[in-house]
């Protein structure tokens, strides 16, 4: 798959390359990112180099599509579609993201995610997107709800990372959903 650039009112999303390594390394020093994601801690420049290399491979084989989102030259988030599965009746993928500490609370993630979701449904022909988060990650759950995801449940010890196993929250968004936020029992 060929990488694409997505643009929104305030953001430019591009596939990260070597020029993004310093910004990614700096953003991932925030302890909240590895607390809630699979990002390693401590996070080194070598981790960012490997991340950029892997993203290039994932785009090439169509398994994942990940972007870095920038506002006025500042990295605000990394966001992408993970575990992409194509199918003749419409494929599925999982939305994943992290947000730089300095960018939180500005609506950048929801803005970037809308562009990624639209691209996944329109360009990849996906029928469903999944979302999952470590139980207790209220900020991620609020973003997913704002995007129209429907809460689908709680699973004990369902998520794995270098920390071990965590309980997880799960949600889904169908191409046919109206994307209006609905009540979630965990929020």
N, C-alpha and C positions, 0 to 999 in steps of 0.2 A: 504494500500500500504506500502511496506517495504522501509524505507529510503535507499538511495544509496549515495555513494561518487563519485564525478566526479573529474577528474584530467585533467589539461591542461599542456602546456609547463611550465608555471610559477606558476600555482595556484592549490590549493586543495580546493574543495567545499564540505563541509559536513553539515549535518543537525545540527543546533545549539543545544547545551545542556547547562547545568549549567556552564560548563567551559567557555562559550562564553559570559556570562552575563556582566562581567566587560568591555570587549572590545566593546560590543554593546552599553552599557550605555555611554562609553566615546565617541564613534563615533557619537552618536545621540545628543551630546551637540552642534555640529556644527549647527548654525542657518540655513544654506542652506538646510539641510535635511528636517526639518519640513516646511520650506518655500515652497517646491515643492512637498511634499508627504503628506500622512495622518499620519505620525509619530507625536505623541503628543509633545507639547512644553509647559512648560519645560518637559524634559525627565528624568525619575527617574529610579533607579535600579528596582523598582517594575514594571515599564513599560517593562523593558527588561525581567524580570522574566515571566511576562504575555505573552510577545511575544514568548519566548522559549516554554512555556507551550502550547500556541495555535498552534504553528508550529507542535508540536508533535501530537496534535489532528487532524490537517489538513492532515498531512501525513497519519495518521491511517484511516481517512475516504475518502481519495483520492480527497479532494476538492482543496487542494493547496499543492505545493511542493516548499519549500523554503530552501535555503542553505546560509551559510556564506562562503565567499571566502577568503582564506588566502594566502599570499605570505610570505614565510620564517617565519611563525609563527605570522605574523601581519594581523589583519583583514583589508581587503581592500574594501569589499562590502557585501551587502545582496542582494540576487537575487532569483527570483522564478517565478513559474507559478501559477497564481491566477485564481479563478473562473473556475476551470477545469470542462468541461462538456464532458462526453463520449457519443459517438453516433456511430451507426453501420457503418455510412459512413465517419467516422473520426470526432473526437471531436474538441473542441476549448478551448483556454485558453487565459489569458492575461499575458504578460511579465511585471514584475515590479521589480524595483531595487532602491537602493541608494548606494552611494560610499562615503567612508570615506574621509575626507578633505585631509589627507596626501597622499592618493593614487591617487588623480585625475590627469589626464593628462599623465598617463602611459599606457593606453590601457588595463588595467585590466578588466574593465567592458565589453568591447567588447569581450575579450578573454573568460571571464566567461559566458557571454550570449551565445556565439556560442555553448559552451558545453551544456548549459541548453536547447537551441533551438533544437539542434541535439537530445538530450535525449527525449524531448517532442514529436518530430516528429517520432523518431525511436521506442522508448519504449512505449509511450502512444498512438501512432497511431493518433496523432492530425493532422487535415487537415489545421488548421488556428490558427495563433497567433495574438492577438491584442496588441496594445500599445496605451497608452493615457498619456497625460501630461498636466499640467496647461499651458495654453497659455503663451508663453514667456520663457519656460524652454528650452533654446537653447542647453544646454549640453546634456540633455536627447534626444532631437530631433536629434542631430548629431550622438549620439550613435545608435539610432534606424535606422537612414538612413544608417549608416555604416554596420549594420547587414542585410540590404536588405529590411527593411520594406518600404512599399509604403504609402505615405501620402494620407489619405482618407478624411480629412476635419477638420473643425472648428465647434464647437458647443457652443453656448452661455449658460453660467451658467450650464453646463452639469456635472461638477465634484463637489462632496461635500466632506467636511472635517470639522474638528472642527472650522475652520476659517469661514465656510459658503459655499457659492457657487462660483465656478471659471469657467471662460471660458476654453475650452479644445481643444487640438489638438489630432487627432486620426490617427492611421496608422494600417496597417495589413501586415502580411507575410503569404503566403500560402506555404504548403509543396512543391509545384511544382515550386515556384519562384526560379530564379537563384541566388538570394541574392546579386547581384551586386548593389551597391548604385545607386540610380537615383535622379534626381533633385526633391527637395521639394520647394514649393512656399514660405514657411516660413523661409527658410534658404538661 
